Amino acid sequence: MEQLELDAKTRARLRALTGWAASVAGSGLPCPGAAELERIAVAKSVGGSGSVSESVKAWSSTIDWLMGQAGFGVMDPHRQLPDHLAVPAAAAAPPAAPGAAAAPSAGPGRRPKWELAAMEQVRGAIDRYAKPLQDLRARDANEGDTRLVVTDMLCEGLDYDKFRDLTTEYMVKQDFADYGVRIDRQMVAFIEVKRISQKLNERHLRQVQMYAVNEGVEWMVLTNGAVWQAYHLTGGLPVLVNMAFQIDLLGPAPLEEKAQMMFLLHREALKRRRIDEVWKHRAATEPGALLGLILSEPMLDQIRKEVKRQTGITTTAADISEVIKTEIVDPKLIAKLYKTQPSGGALDWQA
């Protein structure tokens, strides 16, 4: 196959697929070839890559899942592959005996029925509400009108019952959150809605963060109807806030990518905490977390040793730290993500 100049997202998808293929290669199971995996990575889906081999068809659910995880930034997603995606569909179950009824369970190699139903529901809602959202944006609709469409998306697309699961104008210390979300009678998230033309910003995040902190709720969602941002809050001192994902339903991303992300907010997926691995990965690789790692004493000492090995120059960890903070990293990033501990110890990242 002719070598293509691949963008960063395509390279991430291809890394996820080739890493998985390498892990399957020694198992004796059928596995797609490198050229076919590259075509799929470029096309962003199995269905968009044209004619596919039988081995790709057998692994289609697994391949789509791997590319979805790569889209979230998860490295080596095949290491976290769910059991039901660990074998191809053809190996899901032995052939049924003549006259025997089909087994009712999903079985290995197939997604659970609830997940398939949820994904279909999400895809349908994204497709159905694209035009209403475009109309809202065209007339610069107000927040109230935007909220009407958000309510429909939550109920028809993400399967929340407006009477059982959603509480509008939820009071939190004399203020009101747009939505409180309950699952099995437990508050699990707050949703803040802004008008569709308004760009979501840190002030909006601080607003919904206040609700979450006061009520001990983990998940926060900001949306203007088109853009959806999901954040996780970890309590403590300081409070940590990590973005799990952001998706623009009116943006250029393919429908499958949008659906994979919005699926994480589906009632059944949130109930089963499918979003946890996504936010854990984002938390571990965000600029603040990585910068804290780079500025840690063990890492600075390794850099000092490498400087000595390559140049013969002796320096100190403190000197290297100062150069990184003042000449390599944007000072605004330092100011935003770090604060000095009262004891004068290491730097802590906070939102």
Contacts in CASP RR format, 6 or more apart in sequence:
PFRMAT RR
TARGET T0000
AUTHOR 0000-0000-0000
METHOD contacts of the structure
MODEL  1
MEQLELDAKTRARLRALTGWAASVAGSGLPCPGAAELERIAVAKSVGGSG
SVSESVKAWSSTIDWLMGQAGFGVMDPHRQLPDHLAVPAAAAAPPAAPGA
AAAPSAGPGRRPKWELAAMEQVRGAIDRYAKPLQDLRARDANEGDTRLVV
TDMLCEGLDYDKFRDLTTEYMVKQDFADYGVRIDRQMVAFIEVKRISQKL
NERHLRQVQMYAVNEGVEWMVLTNGAVWQAYHLTGGLPVLVNMAFQIDLL
GPAPLEEKAQMMFLLHREALKRRRIDEVWKHRAATEPGALLGLILSEPML
DQIRKEVKRQTGITTTAADISEVIKTEIVDPKLIAKLYKTQPSGGALDWQ
A
1 35 0 8 1.000
1 38 0 8 1.000
1 39 0 8 1.000
4 38 0 8 1.000
4 42 0 8 1.000
6 14 0 8 1.000
6 41 0 8 1.000
6 42 0 8 1.000
9 70 0 8 1.000
9 71 0 8 1.000
10 41 0 8 1.000
10 42 0 8 1.000
10 44 0 8 1.000
12 70 0 8 1.000
12 71 0 8 1.000
12 73 0 8 1.000
13 40 0 8 1.000
13 41 0 8 1.000
13 44 0 8 1.000
13 66 0 8 1.000
13 67 0 8 1.000
13 68 0 8 1.000
13 70 0 8 1.000
13 71 0 8 1.000
14 37 0 8 1.000
14 38 0 8 1.000
14 41 0 8 1.000
15 70 0 8 1.000
16 66 0 8 1.000
16 67 0 8 1.000
16 69 0 8 1.000
16 70 0 8 1.000
16 74 0 8 1.000
16 76 0 8 1.000
16 77 0 8 1.000
16 78 0 8 1.000
17 37 0 8 1.000
17 40 0 8 1.000
17 41 0 8 1.000
17 63 0 8 1.000
17 66 0 8 1.000
17 67 0 8 1.000
18 34 0 8 1.000
18 37 0 8 1.000
19 76 0 8 1.000
19 78 0 8 1.000
20 62 0 8 1.000
20 66 0 8 1.000
20 77 0 8 1.000
20 78 0 8 1.000
20 81 0 8 1.000
21 31 0 8 1.000
21 32 0 8 1.000
21 33 0 8 1.000
21 34 0 8 1.000
21 37 0 8 1.000
23 78 0 8 1.000
24 31 0 8 1.000
25 31 0 8 1.000
29 87 0 8 1.000
29 88 0 8 1.000
29 91 0 8 1.000
30 54 0 8 1.000
30 55 0 8 1.000
30 58 0 8 1.000
30 88 0 8 1.000
30 90 0 8 1.000
31 55 0 8 1.000
31 59 0 8 1.000
32 40 0 8 1.000
32 53 0 8 1.000
32 55 0 8 1.000
32 56 0 8 1.000
32 59 0 8 1.000
32 63 0 8 1.000
33 55 0 8 1.000
36 49 0 8 1.000
36 52 0 8 1.000
36 53 0 8 1.000
36 56 0 8 1.000
39 49 0 8 1.000
39 50 0 8 1.000
40 46 0 8 1.000
40 49 0 8 1.000
40 52 0 8 1.000
40 56 0 8 1.000
40 63 0 8 1.000
40 67 0 8 1.000
41 67 0 8 1.000
42 49 0 8 1.000
43 49 0 8 1.000
43 50 0 8 1.000
44 67 0 8 1.000
44 254 0 8 1.000
44 256 0 8 1.000
44 257 0 8 1.000
45 64 0 8 1.000
45 67 0 8 1.000
45 254 0 8 1.000
45 256 0 8 1.000
46 52 0 8 1.000
46 56 0 8 1.000
46 57 0 8 1.000
46 60 0 8 1.000
46 63 0 8 1.000
46 64 0 8 1.000
47 60 0 8 1.000
52 60 0 8 1.000
55 88 0 8 1.000
56 63 0 8 1.000
57 89 0 8 1.000
58 88 0 8 1.000
58 89 0 8 1.000
58 90 0 8 1.000
58 91 0 8 1.000
59 88 0 8 1.000
59 89 0 8 1.000
60 89 0 8 1.000
61 85 0 8 1.000
61 89 0 8 1.000
61 109 0 8 1.000
61 110 0 8 1.000
61 111 0 8 1.000
62 81 0 8 1.000
62 85 0 8 1.000
62 86 0 8 1.000
62 88 0 8 1.000
62 109 0 8 1.000
64 256 0 8 1.000
65 77 0 8 1.000
65 81 0 8 1.000
65 82 0 8 1.000
65 85 0 8 1.000
66 77 0 8 1.000
66 78 0 8 1.000
66 81 0 8 1.000
68 77 0 8 1.000
68 257 0 8 1.000
68 260 0 8 1.000
69 77 0 8 1.000
69 80 0 8 1.000
70 77 0 8 1.000
71 257 0 8 1.000
71 260 0 8 1.000
72 245 0 8 1.000
72 260 0 8 1.000
72 261 0 8 1.000
72 278 0 8 1.000
72 281 0 8 1.000
72 282 0 8 1.000
73 281 0 8 1.000
73 282 0 8 1.000
73 285 0 8 1.000
74 80 0 8 1.000
74 277 0 8 1.000
74 278 0 8 1.000
74 281 0 8 1.000
75 281 0 8 1.000
80 277 0 8 1.000
83 108 0 8 1.000
84 106 0 8 1.000
84 107 0 8 1.000
84 108 0 8 1.000
84 109 0 8 1.000
84 110 0 8 1.000
84 111 0 8 1.000
84 112 0 8 1.000
85 109 0 8 1.000
85 111 0 8 1.000
86 108 0 8 1.000
86 109 0 8 1.000
87 108 0 8 1.000
87 109 0 8 1.000
88 109 0 8 1.000
89 109 0 8 1.000
89 110 0 8 1.000
91 108 0 8 1.000
91 109 0 8 1.000
92 107 0 8 1.000
92 108 0 8 1.000
92 109 0 8 1.000
92 110 0 8 1.000
93 103 0 8 1.000
93 107 0 8 1.000
93 108 0 8 1.000
96 102 0 8 1.000
96 103 0 8 1.000
106 112 0 8 1.000
106 113 0 8 1.000
111 119 0 8 1.000
114 268 0 8 1.000
115 268 0 8 1.000
115 269 0 8 1.000
118 159 0 8 1.000
118 263 0 8 1.000
118 266 0 8 1.000
118 268 0 8 1.000
118 269 0 8 1.000
119 259 0 8 1.000
119 263 0 8 1.000
121 156 0 8 1.000
121 157 0 8 1.000
121 158 0 8 1.000
121 159 0 8 1.000
121 266 0 8 1.000
122 157 0 8 1.000
122 158 0 8 1.000
122 259 0 8 1.000
122 262 0 8 1.000
122 263 0 8 1.000
122 266 0 8 1.000
123 255 0 8 1.000
123 256 0 8 1.000
123 259 0 8 1.000
124 157 0 8 1.000
125 153 0 8 1.000
125 156 0 8 1.000
125 157 0 8 1.000
125 158 0 8 1.000
126 249 0 8 1.000
126 255 0 8 1.000
126 258 0 8 1.000
126 259 0 8 1.000
126 262 0 8 1.000
127 255 0 8 1.000
128 156 0 8 1.000
129 149 0 8 1.000
129 152 0 8 1.000
129 153 0 8 1.000
129 249 0 8 1.000
130 249 0 8 1.000
130 250 0 8 1.000
132 149 0 8 1.000
133 149 0 8 1.000
133 196 0 8 1.000
133 225 0 8 1.000
133 226 0 8 1.000
133 249 0 8 1.000
133 250 0 8 1.000
134 250 0 8 1.000
136 145 0 8 1.000
136 146 0 8 1.000
136 149 0 8 1.000
136 196 0 8 1.000
136 225 0 8 1.000
137 196 0 8 1.000
137 197 0 8 1.000
137 226 0 8 1.000
137 250 0 8 1.000
140 195 0 8 1.000
140 196 0 8 1.000
140 197 0 8 1.000
141 195 0 8 1.000
141 196 0 8 1.000
141 197 0 8 1.000
142 195 0 8 1.000
143 193 0 8 1.000
143 194 0 8 1.000
143 195 0 8 1.000
143 198 0 8 1.000
144 193 0 8 1.000
144 195 0 8 1.000
146 193 0 8 1.000
146 194 0 8 1.000
146 195 0 8 1.000
146 196 0 8 1.000
146 224 0 8 1.000
146 225 0 8 1.000
147 178 0 8 1.000
147 193 0 8 1.000
149 225 0 8 1.000
150 191 0 8 1.000
150 193 0 8 1.000
150 223 0 8 1.000
150 225 0 8 1.000
151 162 0 8 1.000
151 166 0 8 1.000
153 225 0 8 1.000
154 160 0 8 1.000
154 162 0 8 1.000
154 166 0 8 1.000
154 179 0 8 1.000
154 191 0 8 1.000
155 161 0 8 1.000
155 162 0 8 1.000
155 166 0 8 1.000
157 262 0 8 1.000
157 266 0 8 1.000
158 262 0 8 1.000
158 265 0 8 1.000
158 266 0 8 1.000
158 267 0 8 1.000
159 266 0 8 1.000
159 267 0 8 1.000
159 268 0 8 1.000
160 166 0 8 1.000
160 181 0 8 1.000
160 267 0 8 1.000
164 182 0 8 1.000
165 181 0 8 1.000
165 182 0 8 1.000
165 183 0 8 1.000
165 267 0 8 1.000
166 179 0 8 1.000
166 180 0 8 1.000
166 181 0 8 1.000
166 182 0 8 1.000
167 179 0 8 1.000
167 180 0 8 1.000
167 181 0 8 1.000
167 182 0 8 1.000
168 178 0 8 1.000
168 179 0 8 1.000
168 180 0 8 1.000
169 176 0 8 1.000
169 177 0 8 1.000
169 178 0 8 1.000
170 176 0 8 1.000
170 177 0 8 1.000
170 179 0 8 1.000
170 180 0 8 1.000
170 190 0 8 1.000
170 211 0 8 1.000
172 210 0 8 1.000
172 211 0 8 1.000
172 214 0 8 1.000
172 215 0 8 1.000
173 214 0 8 1.000
175 210 0 8 1.000
175 211 0 8 1.000
177 190 0 8 1.000
177 191 0 8 1.000
177 192 0 8 1.000
177 208 0 8 1.000
177 211 0 8 1.000
178 190 0 8 1.000
178 191 0 8 1.000
178 192 0 8 1.000
178 193 0 8 1.000
179 190 0 8 1.000
179 191 0 8 1.000
179 192 0 8 1.000
179 193 0 8 1.000
180 187 0 8 1.000
180 189 0 8 1.000
180 190 0 8 1.000
180 191 0 8 1.000
181 187 0 8 1.000
181 188 0 8 1.000
181 189 0 8 1.000
181 190 0 8 1.000
181 191 0 8 1.000
181 219 0 8 1.000
182 188 0 8 1.000
183 267 0 8 1.000
183 270 0 8 1.000
183 271 0 8 1.000
184 271 0 8 1.000
187 215 0 8 1.000
187 217 0 8 1.000
188 217 0 8 1.000
188 218 0 8 1.000
188 219 0 8 1.000
188 270 0 8 1.000
189 217 0 8 1.000
189 218 0 8 1.000
189 219 0 8 1.000
189 220 0 8 1.000
189 221 0 8 1.000
189 270 0 8 1.000
190 208 0 8 1.000
190 211 0 8 1.000
190 212 0 8 1.000
190 215 0 8 1.000
190 217 0 8 1.000
190 219 0 8 1.000
190 220 0 8 1.000
190 221 0 8 1.000
191 208 0 8 1.000
191 220 0 8 1.000
191 221 0 8 1.000
191 222 0 8 1.000
191 223 0 8 1.000
192 204 0 8 1.000
192 207 0 8 1.000
192 208 0 8 1.000
192 211 0 8 1.000
192 220 0 8 1.000
192 221 0 8 1.000
192 222 0 8 1.000
192 223 0 8 1.000
193 223 0 8 1.000
193 224 0 8 1.000
193 225 0 8 1.000
194 200 0 8 1.000
194 204 0 8 1.000
194 222 0 8 1.000
194 223 0 8 1.000
194 224 0 8 1.000
195 224 0 8 1.000
196 224 0 8 1.000
196 225 0 8 1.000
196 226 0 8 1.000
197 224 0 8 1.000
198 224 0 8 1.000
199 224 0 8 1.000
200 222 0 8 1.000
200 223 0 8 1.000
200 224 0 8 1.000
200 227 0 8 1.000
200 229 0 8 1.000
204 222 0 8 1.000
205 220 0 8 1.000
205 222 0 8 1.000
205 229 0 8 1.000
205 231 0 8 1.000
205 241 0 8 1.000
205 351 0 8 1.000
208 220 0 8 1.000
208 221 0 8 1.000
208 222 0 8 1.000
208 231 0 8 1.000
209 220 0 8 1.000
209 231 0 8 1.000
209 233 0 8 1.000
209 239 0 8 1.000
209 241 0 8 1.000
209 351 0 8 1.000
211 217 0 8 1.000
211 220 0 8 1.000
212 218 0 8 1.000
212 219 0 8 1.000
212 220 0 8 1.000
212 233 0 8 1.000
213 233 0 8 1.000
213 235 0 8 1.000
213 239 0 8 1.000
216 233 0 8 1.000
216 235 0 8 1.000
217 233 0 8 1.000
218 232 0 8 1.000
218 233 0 8 1.000
218 234 0 8 1.000
219 230 0 8 1.000
219 231 0 8 1.000
219 232 0 8 1.000
219 233 0 8 1.000
219 270 0 8 1.000
219 275 0 8 1.000
220 230 0 8 1.000
220 231 0 8 1.000
220 232 0 8 1.000
220 233 0 8 1.000
220 241 0 8 1.000
221 228 0 8 1.000
221 229 0 8 1.000
221 230 0 8 1.000
221 231 0 8 1.000
221 265 0 8 1.000
222 228 0 8 1.000
222 229 0 8 1.000
222 231 0 8 1.000
223 229 0 8 1.000
225 249 0 8 1.000
226 248 0 8 1.000
226 249 0 8 1.000
226 250 0 8 1.000
226 251 0 8 1.000
227 246 0 8 1.000
227 247 0 8 1.000
227 248 0 8 1.000
227 249 0 8 1.000
228 246 0 8 1.000
228 247 0 8 1.000
228 249 0 8 1.000
228 261 0 8 1.000
228 262 0 8 1.000
228 265 0 8 1.000
229 243 0 8 1.000
229 245 0 8 1.000
229 246 0 8 1.000
230 243 0 8 1.000
230 244 0 8 1.000
230 245 0 8 1.000
230 246 0 8 1.000
230 264 0 8 1.000
230 265 0 8 1.000
230 275 0 8 1.000
230 279 0 8 1.000
231 241 0 8 1.000
231 242 0 8 1.000
231 243 0 8 1.000
231 244 0 8 1.000
232 241 0 8 1.000
232 242 0 8 1.000
232 244 0 8 1.000
232 275 0 8 1.000
232 279 0 8 1.000
232 283 0 8 1.000
233 239 0 8 1.000
233 240 0 8 1.000
233 241 0 8 1.000
234 240 0 8 1.000
234 241 0 8 1.000
234 242 0 8 1.000
238 339 0 8 1.000
238 348 0 8 1.000
238 350 0 8 1.000
239 350 0 8 1.000
239 351 0 8 1.000
240 283 0 8 1.000
240 349 0 8 1.000
240 350 0 8 1.000
240 351 0 8 1.000
241 351 0 8 1.000
242 279 0 8 1.000
242 282 0 8 1.000
242 283 0 8 1.000
242 286 0 8 1.000
242 351 0 8 1.000
243 279 0 8 1.000
243 282 0 8 1.000
243 286 0 8 1.000
244 264 0 8 1.000
244 275 0 8 1.000
244 278 0 8 1.000
244 279 0 8 1.000
244 282 0 8 1.000
245 261 0 8 1.000
245 264 0 8 1.000
245 278 0 8 1.000
245 282 0 8 1.000
247 253 0 8 1.000
247 257 0 8 1.000
247 258 0 8 1.000
247 261 0 8 1.000
247 262 0 8 1.000
249 258 0 8 1.000
249 262 0 8 1.000
263 269 0 8 1.000
263 274 0 8 1.000
264 270 0 8 1.000
264 274 0 8 1.000
264 275 0 8 1.000
264 278 0 8 1.000
265 275 0 8 1.000
269 275 0 8 1.000
283 289 0 8 1.000
286 349 0 8 1.000
287 333 0 8 1.000
287 337 0 8 1.000
288 333 0 8 1.000
288 337 0 8 1.000
288 338 0 8 1.000
288 349 0 8 1.000
289 349 0 8 1.000
291 329 0 8 1.000
291 333 0 8 1.000
291 334 0 8 1.000
291 337 0 8 1.000
291 338 0 8 1.000
291 349 0 8 1.000
292 338 0 8 1.000
292 346 0 8 1.000
292 347 0 8 1.000
292 349 0 8 1.000
293 299 0 8 1.000
294 300 0 8 1.000
294 324 0 8 1.000
295 321 0 8 1.000
295 324 0 8 1.000
295 325 0 8 1.000
295 346 0 8 1.000
295 347 0 8 1.000
296 346 0 8 1.000
297 317 0 8 1.000
297 346 0 8 1.000
300 317 0 8 1.000
300 320 0 8 1.000
300 321 0 8 1.000
301 317 0 8 1.000
303 317 0 8 1.000
303 320 0 8 1.000
304 315 0 8 1.000
304 316 0 8 1.000
304 317 0 8 1.000
304 320 0 8 1.000
307 313 0 8 1.000
307 315 0 8 1.000
307 320 0 8 1.000
308 314 0 8 1.000
308 315 0 8 1.000
325 331 0 8 1.000
325 334 0 8 1.000
337 349 0 8 1.000
337 350 0 8 1.000
338 347 0 8 1.000
338 348 0 8 1.000
338 349 0 8 1.000
338 350 0 8 1.000
339 347 0 8 1.000
339 348 0 8 1.000
339 350 0 8 1.000
340 347 0 8 1.000
341 347 0 8 1.000
341 348 0 8 1.000
END
